[in-house]
């Protein structure tokens, strides 16, 4: 009997090993490639580097046992959008005319947006594939099809990447775009993934915090953020993460990427503002990891720390279930906080375009009858700040 049990355990272990190997093999290309050679040498000289990885100026806190258990005990039954969203599907007709004011934004859900700013076209964290995952059959699945095909976009000047997490850098989308004559701007180390997937090295620009790259009359400056990076177990924080300030002759936009609240926001506003538009994440937050993402109330605070000018556009919501809160909760909470603080919001439907200078009264397009938790019921407060 003992011998039979041992054989059974060995067989189960072999099956598990083979299954794990199969999962790794299936995701191998999507994992990307770690930096080496001159790219790695440049990364190692970065002031953001410490003990072989990139580190935050403001360290991040994560809860203990309650944090892990919460995925089983606190997940909202309304975390997934189960009814069709009012997506504005089109073939890009809006791009046939230049923006009246010189600055137009088209939001495609989560952190993907097309910015037309002073004659330069910028696509942020593009996601046209199905899942925020290295697999095409497992992981968070998008709630609606892309609002328009990539081929319907106007000619791109810049693809702007904030970091290499799967909900911001998707191999399938990179493969769709890699043959276009466009400049890819990314934080240090992320270019290694792009080259591995076929983007020509001469089209890749990697920036450290506070470094700038000029595209026509638009200055693209990588600015600090409070987050993390990595696409598999062994590359955690081996690439940098960043926010960006886009400074043109007439307009200025801040793209926050993924970030928690951090102390350098005021410095960014003073050095590179005032901004006509801030794009700040409001979704995928939790009280047990309050430093990884802003959350609704801290996003409004970040807008104010950046100078409290222009219009704030919430991003990082409305496409996937990536946290425990209800899917409409970020919208409910950020609109409430912005109204209390006198901050002007723009919240387009997925696929919808708007010009910040022409924003009118906010029109809520999400359901208002789903339960959600207030900031008082579920506070998200960053740690370690003055």
C-alpha positions in Angstrom: 0.0 0.0 0.0 2.8 2.4 0.9 4.5 1.7 -2.4 1.3 2.3 -4.3 0.8 5.6 -2.5 4.4 6.7 -3.3 3.8 5.8 -7.0 0.6 7.8 -6.9 2.3 10.8 -5.4 5.1 10.6 -7.9 2.6 10.4 -10.8 0.7 13.4 -9.4 4.0 15.4 -9.1 5.0 14.5 -12.6 1.6 15.6 -13.9 1.9 18.9 -12.0 5.5 19.4 -13.3 4.4 18.8 -16.9 1.4 21.0 -16.5 3.5 23.8 -15.1 6.0 23.4 -17.9 3.2 23.6 -20.4 1.9 26.8 -18.9 5.4 28.4 -19.0 5.9 27.2 -22.6 2.6 28.6 -23.7 3.4 32.0 -22.2 7.1 32.1 -23.0 7.0 34.7 -25.8 4.5 36.9 -23.9 6.9 37.0 -20.9 9.2 39.1 -23.1 12.9 39.3 -22.6 15.1 40.7 -19.8 17.6 43.4 -20.7 21.2 42.7 -21.3 24.3 44.3 -22.8 24.4 48.1 -23.2 20.8 48.4 -22.3 21.3 46.7 -18.9 24.5 48.8 -18.3 22.5 52.0 -18.7 19.8 50.7 -16.4 22.3 49.9 -13.7 23.5 53.6 -13.8 20.0 54.9 -13.1 19.5 56.8 -9.8 16.3 54.7 -9.4 18.3 51.5 -9.2 19.1 49.7 -5.9 20.3 46.1 -5.2 19.8 45.1 -8.8 16.2 46.3 -9.2 14.4 49.6 -9.5 12.9 51.0 -6.3 10.4 53.6 -5.3 11.3 56.9 -3.6 8.2 56.3 -1.5 8.2 52.6 -0.5 5.0 50.6 -1.0 3.1 48.7 1.8 1.1 45.5 1.3 -1.2 44.0 3.9 -0.6 40.6 5.4 -2.9 37.6 5.7 -6.0 39.7 5.4 -4.8 40.9 2.0 -4.7 37.4 0.6 -7.9 36.2 2.3 -9.8 39.3 1.0 -9.9 37.8 -2.5 -12.2 35.1 -1.1 -14.1 37.1 1.5 -14.6 40.7 0.1 -14.9 40.4 -3.7 -18.0 42.3 -4.9 -20.6 40.3 -6.8 -20.7 43.3 -9.1 -17.0 43.3 -10.0 -17.8 42.2 -13.6 -19.8 44.2 -16.0 -22.5 41.8 -17.0 -24.6 44.1 -19.2 -23.4 45.7 -22.5 -21.6 49.0 -22.0 -22.5 52.0 -24.2 -19.4 51.7 -26.3 -19.0 54.2 -29.1 -18.0 51.9 -32.0 -16.7 53.6 -35.1 -14.3 53.5 -38.0 -12.5 56.6 -36.8 -14.7 59.2 -38.6 -13.8 61.7 -35.9 -10.2 61.8 -37.1 -11.1 63.2 -40.5 -11.1 66.7 -39.0 -8.4 68.1 -36.8 -9.4 69.0 -33.2 -10.9 72.5 -33.0 -8.9 73.4 -30.0 -5.7 71.6 -30.8 -6.1 68.9 -28.1 -8.5 66.0 -28.4 -8.7 62.7 -26.5 -10.3 59.4 -27.4 -10.6 56.9 -24.6 -10.7 53.2 -25.4 -11.0 51.9 -21.8 -8.6 51.3 -19.0 -5.4 53.3 -19.8 -5.6 53.2 -23.5 -6.2 56.6 -25.1 -5.4 58.5 -28.3 -4.1 62.0 -27.7 -4.0 64.5 -30.6 -1.9 67.3 -29.1 -0.6 70.3 -31.1 -0.3 68.2 -34.2 1.3 65.1 -32.6 -0.6 61.9 -32.2 0.2 59.8 -29.1 -1.3 56.4 -28.2 -1.0 55.4 -24.5 -0.6 51.9 -23.2 -2.4 50.3 -26.2 -4.5 47.2 -25.5 -6.5 45.7 -28.4 -6.2 42.0 -27.3 -8.6 40.1 -25.1 -6.9 39.4 -21.9 -4.6 41.1 -19.3 -2.5 37.9 -19.1 0.3 36.1 -20.8 -2.2 33.5 -22.0 -5.0 34.0 -24.5 -7.3 31.5 -22.7 -6.8 32.5 -19.1 -6.8 35.7 -17.1 -9.0 38.9 -16.9 -11.1 39.1 -20.1 -12.2 42.5 -21.5 -15.9 43.3 -21.3 -16.3 44.6 -24.8 -14.6 44.5 -28.2 -12.3 47.4 -29.2 -14.2 50.5 -30.1 -12.4 50.7 -33.4 -9.8 48.7 -35.3 -6.2 49.8 -35.0 -6.3 50.5 -38.7 -8.9 53.2 -38.2 -6.6 55.3 -36.0 -4.8 58.3 -37.6 -1.1 57.9 -38.4 0.7 57.6 -35.0 3.7 59.6 -34.0 4.3 58.0 -30.6 3.3 54.9 -28.7 3.7 55.7 -25.0 4.2 52.9 -22.5 4.1 53.4 -18.7 5.4 50.0 -17.7 5.3 46.3 -18.6 2.4 44.9 -16.6 0.0 42.9 -18.8 -2.9 45.4 -18.6 -0.6 48.0 -20.0 1.8 46.2 -22.3 0.2 43.4 -24.4 2.3 41.4 -26.9 -0.6 40.8 -29.3 -1.1 44.6 -29.7 2.6 45.2 -30.1 2.7 42.7 -32.9 -0.1 44.6 -34.6 1.8 47.9 -34.4 5.4 46.8 -34.8 5.7 47.5 -38.5 4.3 51.0 -38.3 6.7 54.0 -38.6 6.2 55.2 -35.1 8.4 56.0 -32.1 8.0 53.8 -29.0 8.7 55.7 -25.8 9.1 53.5 -22.7 10.8 53.5 -19.3 14.2 51.9 -18.9 14.4 48.2 -19.8 10.9 47.9 -21.4 12.5 48.2 -24.9 14.0 44.8 -24.4 10.5 43.3 -24.6 9.7 45.4 -27.7 12.8 44.3 -29.6 12.1 40.7 -28.7 8.7 41.0 -30.3 10.1 42.6 -33.5 10.0 46.4 -33.0 13.1 47.8 -34.7 15.6 49.1 -32.1 15.9 52.5 -33.9 12.3 53.2 -33.2 12.6 52.6 -29.4 13.4 55.4 -27.0 13.9 54.4 -23.3 13.8 57.1 -20.7 14.7 57.4 -17.1 12.7 59.7 -14.8 13.1 63.4 -15.8 14.6 62.6 -19.2 12.9 64.1 -22.3 12.5 63.1 -25.9 11.3 65.5 -28.5 8.8 64.5 -31.2 8.2 67.4 -33.5 7.2 70.3 -31.2 6.1 68.0 -28.4 8.4 67.3 -25.5 7.8 63.9 -23.9 9.2 63.8 -20.4 9.3 60.6 -18.2 8.4 61.6 -14.7 8.3 59.6 -11.4 5.6 57.2 -10.4 5.0 54.9 -7.4 4.4 51.4 -8.7 6.2 48.2 -9.8 7.0 46.1 -12.9 7.5 42.6 -14.1 6.0 39.9 -16.4 7.0 36.7 -14.6 8.5 35.5 -11.3 12.1 36.3 -12.0 11.9 39.8 -13.5 10.1 41.7 -10.7 11.1 45.4 -10.8 13.8 44.7 -13.3 12.3 47.4 -15.6 11.3 50.9 -14.7 7.8 52.4 -14.4 6.9 56.0 -15.2 4.3 58.7 -15.7 4.7 61.3 -18.4 4.3 65.0 -19.1 3.5 65.9 -22.7 4.4 69.5 -23.3 3.5 71.1 -26.6 3.7 74.8 -27.8 0.0 75.2 -26.8 -1.1 72.3 -24.6 0.2 70.2 -21.7 -1.0 66.7 -20.7 -0.1 64.6 -17.7 -0.4 60.8 -18.2 -0.1 59.0 -14.8 0.1 55.4 -16.0 -0.1 53.2 -12.9 0.9 54.8 -9.6 0.0 55.3 -6.0 0.1 58.7 -4.4 3.6 60.0 -4.1 5.5 63.0 -3.0 7.0 64.2 -6.3 3.6 65.1 -7.8 3.8 68.7 -6.8 7.3 68.9 -8.2 6.1 67.5 -11.5 3.3 70.2 -11.6 5.7 73.0 -10.8 8.4 71.9 -13.4 6.2 70.8 -16.3 2.6 72.2 -15.7 0.1 73.8 -15.7 -1.7 70.9 -17.4 -4.8 71.2 -19.6 -5.6 67.5 -18.9 -4.5 65.0 -16.3 -5.1 61.3 -16.9 -5.2 59.6 -13.5 -6.1 56.0 -12.5 -9.2 55.5 -10.4 -9.7 51.7 -10.6 -8.2 48.5 -9.3 -7.5 49.7 -5.7 -7.8 48.2 -2.2 -7.1 49.2 1.3 -4.6 46.4 1.7 -2.4 47.8 -1.1 -3.1 51.5 -1.0 0.3 52.5 -2.4 0.1 50.6 -5.7 -2.8 52.5 -7.2 -4.4 55.9 -6.5 -8.0 55.0 -6.1 -10.7 57.6 -6.7 -10.2 60.0 -3.9 -6.4 60.0 -4.1 -6.6 60.5 -7.9 -8.5 63.8 -7.2 -5.8 64.7 -4.7 -3.1 63.9 -7.2 -4.8 66.2 -9.7 -4.7 68.9 -7.1 -1.0 68.2 -6.2 -0.2 68.5 -9.9 -1.4 72.1 -9.9 -5.3 71.7 -9.8 -5.6 73.1 -13.4 -7.5 71.9 -16.4 -9.6 68.8 -16.7 -9.1 65.5 -15.0 -9.9 62.3 -17.0 -10.1 59.1 -14.9 -8.4 56.1 -16.4 -7.6 52.5 -15.4 -11.2 51.4 -15.1 -14.1 50.2 -17.2 -12.5 47.3 -19.1 -11.4 44.5 -16.8 -12.1 43.1 -13.4 -8.7 43.6 -11.7 -9.7 44.1 -8.0 -12.4 43.4 -5.4 -14.6 46.5 -5.8 -17.7 46.8 -7.9 -17.0 47.9 -11.5 -19.0 51.1 -11.2 -17.5 52.1 -7.8 -14.5 54.0 -9.2 -16.9 56.2 -11.2 -19.3 56.8 -8.3 -16.5 57.7 -5.9 -14.4 59.9 -8.2 -17.4 61.9 -9.3 -18.5 62.4 -5.7 -15.0 63.5 -4.7 -14.4 65.7 -7.7 -17.6 67.6 -7.0 -16.7 68.1 -3.4 -13.3 69.4 -4.3 -14.4 71.5 -7.3 -12.4 69.5 -9.8 -13.6 69.4 -13.4 -14.0 65.8 -14.7 -14.3 64.3 -18.2 -15.6 60.8 -18.3 -16.1 59.7 -21.9 -17.7 56.4 -22.9 -15.3 53.9 -24.3 -14.5 54.9 -27.9 -15.8 58.5 -27.3 -13.7 61.6 -28.2 -13.7 64.9 -26.4 -11.7 68.2 -26.3 -10.8 69.2 -22.7 -11.4 72.9 -23.5 -14.9 72.1 -24.6 -16.0 69.8 -21.8 -19.6 70.4 -20.7 -21.5 69.0 -17.7 -20.7 65.5 -16.7 -23.1 62.9 -18.2 -22.9 59.6 -16.2 -23.2 56.6 -18.6 -22.6 53.8 -16.1 -25.5 52.2 -14.1 -26.4 54.0 -10.9 -28.3 51.2 -9.2 -25.4 48.8 -8.4 -24.2 48.7 -4.8 -20.8 50.3 -4.1 -18.7 51.2 -1.1 -17.9 54.8 -0.1 -14.5 56.1 0.9 -15.8 56.0 4.5 -16.6 52.3 4.2 -13.5 51.3 2.3 -10.8 54.0 2.7 -7.7 53.8 0.5 -5.0 56.0 2.0 -1.3 55.9 0.9 1.3 55.3 3.5 4.6 56.9 4.2 3.9 60.4 2.9 4.4 63.6 4.9 
